[in-house]
Amino acid sequence: MFRSKRLSGGSSDADPTPKEAVETDESDSRFLAAKQRKLNRIQPRLRSDLDRRVTPLAFDFLTDELRTQFSIIDTKNISAHGYDEEALSLIKLFADGLILDCGAGFRTSYYPNVVNLEIVPYVSTDVVSVGEVLPFKSNSFDAVFSLNVLEHVRDPFLCAQEICRVLKPGGKLYCVVPFLQPLHAYPNHFFNASHQGLRRLFEEHMEVDRQVVPTSGMPIWTLTWILNRWISGLPEHEREEFANLRVSDLLVEPPMLLDKSWVTGLPEDLRFELASTTALFGTRKKRSW
């Protein structure tokens, strides 16, 4: 089983109150007790019209039909990130309520008021399902997190609609999506979005309170990500040449650089990962609808 490393020092042996986070560790009785309390809270909010399988750690709604419909494939990739201050403030604000973390990944801190929904049955996962068919009754949650998830969803518009459906009237949404980020599949990466595209996903059902560029989304992340991935795919000689370029060397029209070895030597998989555009050519099926 996947398990987080146990933290050293500073922890109490006392059983935490329902409002306290515990470390995700299935060998820890405190975690198992917190998990059971939360599953008991979740159960009345579950839809009765969907097939499910109940395990000791989660409600599993991910049927073979849903896997096929929404291109869900098994992956060994582990998505694990902590919450930023925006998320933590909502967790604190709704300490007595319930928040849905839609596409939670693996959470090392297990919050009693945050329902972790994932397509992967991590130890921290409470509900296994897809974002396009959320297995919750309408008006179930005080807030929803969707943090760097919608790019991995086959139908982000349907997922956004489902998020709005399960929010209570007046409920809060915290959603982050990439705009200028390279391909990163966990296991799929379908769509990026501008801030206008993100607004379009939710504006029919949500009042948009504000839009910001978070610290973790500043342009420098894109620049360093692309440069590091680019140089990682070059042979040693081209790598050295690329690393010694000045910024001014790159501030020219792209056609002037197309014959450079550090352009032509980039392998195909990295060309797709870092592409400015990609192209598709197709032939319509005889019976496509």
VMD Tcl script that draws the C-alpha trace (Angstrom):
set ca {
  {0.00 0.00 0.00}
  {1.12 3.57 -0.66}
  {1.89 5.24 2.63}
  {3.27 8.59 3.61}
  {6.38 8.80 5.73}
  {5.65 9.21 9.40}
  {6.49 12.64 10.73}
  {8.98 12.80 13.58}
  {8.52 14.78 16.76}
  {5.83 17.13 17.96}
  {2.88 14.76 17.59}
  {0.48 13.90 20.35}
  {-0.70 10.41 21.23}
  {-4.18 11.75 21.98}
  {-6.95 10.89 19.54}
  {-7.58 14.04 17.45}
  {-10.88 15.85 17.55}
  {-12.96 15.68 14.35}
  {-11.70 19.14 13.31}
  {-8.01 18.19 13.30}
  {-6.08 16.80 10.36}
  {-4.19 13.56 10.86}
  {-1.33 12.07 8.90}
  {-2.37 9.69 6.16}
  {-1.13 6.32 7.40}
  {-3.29 3.22 7.23}
  {-1.34 1.64 10.09}
  {-2.35 4.50 12.41}
  {-5.57 3.94 14.38}
  {-6.16 7.69 14.47}
  {-6.21 7.87 10.70}
  {-8.52 4.85 10.43}
  {-10.92 6.37 12.97}
  {-10.91 9.69 11.09}
  {-11.51 7.83 7.83}
  {-14.52 5.98 9.25}
  {-16.02 9.17 10.70}
  {-15.76 10.86 7.34}
  {-17.18 7.93 5.37}
  {-20.16 7.99 7.73}
  {-20.67 11.67 6.92}
  {-20.34 11.06 3.20}
  {-22.78 8.16 2.93}
  {-26.05 10.14 3.23}
  {-24.84 12.46 0.46}
  {-24.23 9.68 -2.07}
  {-26.48 9.15 -5.06}
  {-28.49 5.93 -5.05}
  {-28.77 5.62 -8.84}
  {-25.12 4.67 -9.45}
  {-23.38 1.34 -9.00}
  {-20.86 1.31 -6.19}
  {-18.46 -0.95 -4.37}
  {-17.68 -0.31 -0.71}
  {-14.18 -0.94 0.61}
  {-12.86 -0.30 4.12}
  {-11.30 2.97 2.93}
  {-13.57 4.29 0.18}
  {-16.78 4.27 -1.81}
  {-15.83 3.09 -5.30}
  {-18.05 4.23 -8.19}
  {-15.48 3.73 -10.97}
  {-17.18 1.08 -13.09}
  {-15.78 -0.38 -16.29}
  {-18.37 1.63 -18.21}
  {-17.13 4.92 -16.72}
  {-13.51 3.92 -17.36}
  {-14.30 3.39 -21.03}
  {-16.53 6.44 -21.43}
  {-14.03 8.88 -19.94}
  {-10.74 7.25 -21.04}
  {-9.62 6.28 -17.54}
  {-6.48 4.15 -17.55}
  {-4.40 2.84 -14.68}
  {-1.26 4.80 -13.88}
  {1.72 4.51 -11.58}
  {2.06 8.30 -11.49}
  {1.43 9.76 -8.05}
  {0.09 13.28 -7.82}
  {0.79 14.64 -4.35}
  {0.76 18.31 -3.41}
  {0.00 20.30 -0.30}
  {-2.71 22.93 0.02}
  {-1.88 26.60 -0.46}
  {-3.15 29.41 1.78}
  {-6.31 29.91 -0.28}
  {-7.34 26.28 0.20}
  {-6.34 26.22 3.86}
  {-8.44 29.32 4.55}
  {-11.51 27.60 3.10}
  {-10.79 24.45 5.09}
  {-10.73 26.60 8.20}
  {-13.82 28.60 7.19}
  {-15.88 25.44 6.67}
  {-14.46 23.48 9.61}
  {-17.96 22.30 10.50}
  {-19.01 21.70 6.90}
  {-17.81 19.56 4.00}
  {-15.51 20.44 1.13}
  {-15.08 18.30 -2.01}
  {-11.53 18.02 -3.32}
  {-12.34 16.95 -6.87}
  {-9.22 15.22 -8.15}
  {-7.38 15.32 -4.84}
  {-4.38 13.19 -5.68}
  {-2.66 11.66 -2.68}
  {-3.02 13.80 0.46}
  {-0.44 13.36 3.20}
  {-2.63 15.38 5.59}
  {-6.11 13.93 6.00}
  {-8.67 16.61 6.82}
  {-11.97 15.47 8.37}
  {-13.99 18.08 6.48}
  {-12.44 17.48 3.03}
  {-13.79 14.66 0.86}
  {-10.99 13.36 -1.38}
  {-12.32 12.23 -4.76}
  {-9.91 10.53 -7.14}
  {-9.75 8.04 -10.00}
  {-6.89 6.37 -8.09}
  {-7.67 4.53 -4.82}
  {-4.90 6.09 -2.74}
  {-5.10 5.51 1.00}
  {-6.31 9.11 1.37}
  {-9.04 8.71 -1.29}
  {-12.57 8.68 0.13}
  {-14.54 8.34 -3.11}
  {-13.31 6.75 -6.34}
  {-15.06 8.22 -9.37}
  {-14.76 10.57 -12.33}
  {-15.41 14.29 -12.19}
  {-17.88 14.14 -15.07}
  {-20.28 11.93 -13.05}
  {-19.98 12.99 -9.44}
  {-21.68 10.40 -7.20}
  {-23.11 12.97 -4.79}
  {-26.57 14.42 -4.37}
  {-27.08 18.00 -5.46}
  {-26.34 20.78 -2.94}
  {-24.04 18.59 -0.84}
  {-20.89 20.69 -0.29}
  {-19.99 24.04 1.22}
  {-16.99 24.38 -1.10}
  {-15.24 22.53 -3.92}
  {-11.56 22.43 -4.81}
  {-10.46 21.63 -8.37}
  {-6.71 22.21 -8.25}
  {-4.80 21.54 -11.47}
  {-7.26 18.83 -12.45}
  {-9.48 19.99 -15.31}
  {-6.67 19.70 -17.87}
  {-6.69 15.96 -17.20}
  {-10.46 15.57 -17.60}
  {-11.90 14.33 -20.88}
  {-14.94 16.63 -20.65}
  {-14.10 19.72 -18.55}
  {-17.43 21.40 -19.32}
  {-19.37 18.44 -17.95}
  {-17.05 18.26 -14.93}
  {-17.56 21.98 -14.25}
  {-21.32 21.50 -14.48}
  {-21.17 18.64 -11.98}
  {-19.07 20.72 -9.59}
  {-21.71 23.45 -9.66}
  {-24.48 20.91 -9.12}
  {-23.01 19.44 -5.94}
  {-22.21 22.86 -4.42}
  {-24.76 24.30 -2.04}
  {-26.33 27.62 -3.07}
  {-23.78 30.22 -2.01}
  {-21.05 27.56 -1.87}
  {-17.49 28.50 -2.75}
  {-15.32 27.26 -5.62}
  {-11.53 27.34 -5.74}
  {-10.35 26.20 -9.18}
  {-6.86 26.33 -10.69}
  {-6.06 25.28 -14.26}
  {-2.88 25.59 -16.35}
  {-2.62 28.00 -19.24}
  {0.95 27.93 -20.61}
  {2.17 24.61 -19.25}
  {3.82 21.74 -21.14}
  {2.15 18.39 -21.53}
  {2.00 16.51 -18.23}
  {-0.11 13.37 -18.19}
  {-1.52 11.80 -14.99}
  {-2.20 9.72 -17.07}
  {-3.89 12.02 -19.65}
  {-3.62 15.73 -20.41}
  {-6.44 16.99 -22.63}
  {-6.92 20.76 -22.26}
  {-5.26 23.93 -20.99}
  {-7.27 27.13 -20.56}
  {-6.78 30.88 -20.49}
  {-8.39 32.84 -17.66}
  {-11.21 33.61 -20.11}
  {-11.66 29.93 -20.84}
  {-11.73 29.13 -17.12}
  {-14.42 31.76 -16.59}
  {-16.42 30.30 -19.47}
  {-16.46 26.88 -17.78}
  {-18.28 28.20 -14.72}
  {-19.98 31.50 -15.53}
  {-23.37 29.95 -16.30}
  {-23.82 28.64 -12.75}
  {-21.32 30.64 -10.68}
  {-20.82 34.27 -9.76}
  {-17.11 34.79 -10.47}
  {-15.80 36.64 -7.42}
  {-12.25 37.18 -8.69}
  {-9.53 35.74 -10.90}
  {-5.84 35.85 -10.02}
  {-2.51 34.38 -11.04}
  {-1.40 32.39 -7.97}
  {2.22 32.36 -6.89}
  {2.50 28.80 -8.19}
  {1.25 30.02 -11.58}
  {3.56 32.97 -12.19}
  {5.08 33.06 -15.71}
  {8.51 32.13 -14.39}
  {7.21 28.59 -13.76}
  {6.40 28.22 -17.45}
  {9.74 29.65 -18.56}
  {11.89 27.46 -16.33}
  {9.74 24.38 -16.96}
  {10.12 24.67 -20.75}
  {13.83 25.44 -20.61}
  {14.60 22.56 -18.24}
  {12.56 20.06 -20.24}
  {14.07 21.33 -23.51}
  {17.66 20.97 -22.38}
  {16.98 17.54 -20.83}
  {16.13 16.12 -24.26}
  {19.23 17.31 -26.12}
  {22.43 15.37 -26.81}
  {25.40 16.54 -24.76}
  {26.93 18.85 -27.39}
  {23.63 20.57 -28.22}
  {22.85 20.77 -24.51}
  {26.00 22.77 -23.85}
  {25.30 25.08 -26.80}
  {21.73 25.65 -25.64}
  {22.80 26.33 -22.04}
  {25.27 28.99 -23.18}
  {22.71 30.98 -25.16}
  {21.89 34.50 -24.03}
  {18.30 35.63 -23.73}
  {18.98 38.11 -26.52}
  {19.92 35.19 -28.80}
  {16.34 33.97 -28.54}
  {14.62 37.34 -29.06}
  {14.43 36.94 -32.82}
  {11.81 35.67 -35.24}
  {11.43 31.86 -34.82}
  {12.14 31.05 -38.50}
  {15.69 32.33 -37.93}
  {16.25 29.52 -35.39}
  {14.57 26.55 -37.09}
  {17.83 25.11 -38.42}
  {19.68 25.25 -35.10}
  {20.82 21.83 -33.83}
  {19.16 22.47 -30.45}
  {15.87 22.89 -32.36}
  {16.16 20.08 -34.89}
  {17.72 17.74 -32.30}
  {14.74 17.83 -29.96}
  {13.18 14.31 -29.86}
  {9.59 13.86 -31.00}
  {8.14 13.17 -27.55}
  {9.51 16.49 -26.28}
  {8.29 18.27 -29.40}
  {4.79 17.19 -28.43}
  {5.36 18.02 -24.76}
  {6.56 21.56 -25.51}
  {4.70 22.23 -28.76}
  {3.44 25.70 -29.64}
  {0.74 23.98 -31.71}
  {-0.05 20.41 -32.75}
  {-1.87 19.29 -35.88}
  {-4.38 16.55 -36.57}
  {-5.45 15.12 -39.92}
  {-8.50 12.91 -40.15}
  {-11.09 11.13 -42.26}
  {-14.69 11.02 -41.12}
  {-16.04 7.62 -40.17}
  {-18.86 6.34 -42.34}
  {-21.11 6.12 -39.27}
  {-19.96 8.56 -36.61}
  {-23.47 9.63 -35.45}
}
mol new
graphics top color blue
foreach p $ca { graphics top sphere $p radius 0.5 }
foreach p [lrange $ca 0 end-1] q [lrange $ca 1 end] { graphics top cylinder $p $q radius 0.2 }
display resetview
